[in-house]
């Protein structure tokens, strides 16, 4: 079986990835790259208690959903949010927000923030949107979503609710993944993931020559190439099916 080192934060769908990869002849090795610490949850809570000030919620990561859950402190999300225009990126986020907050969202098939902005423009066509969207986000968020929505005439109220840091065991786990030589595939899910991993590669002089690199999404691909590495395939969406498809084409 071909060894695939999956460099992503830990979440609920790791078992889905593992089962589908094994079914297609790959040996998955998960190396958690990122950890997260929450902040500004009191600020977020104040915003969540005032749905009448917003056109809806936007989620671009599972962490932002967890931040909303924690900010509510066990209370239910106000039902008024359910009547607004709510969006998310990715099937994982869609399922998590439905399960955690009992909130339906649109746009899960968009795959990335840029596509979501385009989808929102189409979806909101002929609707009167004057209030901002509440956007809980991380410290490493890019401005693609905000810039595009601004161009389309919509505004965002961003609340930075978590910080991304390297996983405490990243160095050790990554070195162990290379113990028997370079794995067949390295799969990166985020720009911050490649940034943290490249520091380990350089520090321990790990040879990536024998590995094919797969990126999840265009921003991750760009970050990998900025580090001087070649991307062999790009999965357009962070779903197990797209990931396996990209590996099979490599």
Secondary structure, 3 states (H helix, E strand, C coil): CEEEEEECCCCCCHHHHHHHHHHCCEEEEEECCEEEEECCHHHHHHHHCCHHHEEEEEECCHHHHHHHHHHHCCCCCCHHHHHCCCEECCHHHHHHHHHHHCCCCECHHHCCHHHHHHHHHHHCCCCCCCCEEEEEEECCCCCHHHHHHHHCCCCEEEEEEEEEEECCCHHHHHHHHCCCCCCCEEEECCHHHHHHHHHHHHHCCCCCCCCEEEEECHHHHHHHHHCCCCCCEEECCCCHHHHHHHHHHC
